[in-house]
Structures are given as structure tokens and as C-alpha cells.
């Protein structure tokens, strides 16, 4: 069960990052370096979810 909890926590963090990316991208002057950093973190989480589930 602990692995399921870990995957769910990662998915929740992935969703929060997606929301942050959307918010920052729609600002009048988005901070592109911050958006890039968020996207890198989101990709790392996605890769970890894939590694755990397969």
C-alpha cells in the first residue's frame, strides 16, 4: 500500500505543478524561467511515477 500512497502523492504534486504552470503562463508578464523550472520538476515527477508503476 505504501507504493500506492507514494504514487498518489506524486500525482497530486504533478497536478499542483500543472496548475502553477497554467497560472504563471496566463499572467500578463509570465516568468518564463520559473515556468521552465516548474515544467522540469513536473517531468521528473512524471518519470518517477512511470518508474514506480512499471
C-alpha positions as CSV (number, residue, x, y, z in Angstrom):
1,X,0.0,0.0,0.0
2,X,2.8,2.4,0.7
3,X,3.7,2.5,-3.0
4,X,0.1,3.4,-3.9
5,X,0.3,6.2,-1.4
6,X,3.6,7.4,-2.9
7,X,2.1,7.4,-6.4
8,X,-1.0,9.3,-5.3
9,X,1.2,11.9,-3.6
10,X,3.3,12.3,-6.8
11,X,0.1,12.6,-8.9
12,X,-1.2,15.3,-6.6
13,X,2.1,17.2,-6.8
14,X,2.1,16.8,-10.6
15,X,-1.4,18.3,-10.7
16,X,-0.4,21.2,-8.5
17,X,2.6,21.9,-10.7
18,X,0.3,21.9,-13.8
19,X,-1.9,24.4,-12.1
20,X,1.0,26.6,-11.2
21,X,2.3,26.4,-14.8
22,X,-1.1,27.4,-16.1
23,X,-1.4,30.3,-13.7
24,X,2.1,31.7,-14.4
25,X,1.6,31.2,-18.2
26,X,-1.5,33.3,-18.2
27,X,-0.1,36.3,-16.3
28,X,0.5,39.5,-18.3
29,X,4.3,39.1,-17.9
30,X,5.0,35.4,-17.2
31,X,8.3,34.5,-15.6
32,X,9.5,32.1,-18.3
33,X,12.4,30.8,-16.3
34,X,10.0,29.9,-13.4
35,X,7.7,28.2,-15.9
36,X,10.7,26.2,-17.3
37,X,11.7,25.2,-13.8
38,X,8.1,24.0,-13.0
39,X,8.0,22.0,-16.2
40,X,11.3,20.3,-15.4
41,X,10.0,19.4,-11.9
42,X,6.7,18.1,-13.4
43,X,8.6,15.9,-15.9
44,X,10.8,14.5,-13.1
45,X,7.6,13.6,-11.2
46,X,6.1,12.0,-14.3
47,X,9.2,9.9,-14.8
48,X,9.2,8.8,-11.2
49,X,5.5,7.8,-11.5
50,X,6.3,5.8,-14.6
51,X,9.3,4.1,-12.9
52,X,7.3,3.1,-9.9
53,X,4.2,1.8,-11.8
54,X,6.1,-0.2,-14.3
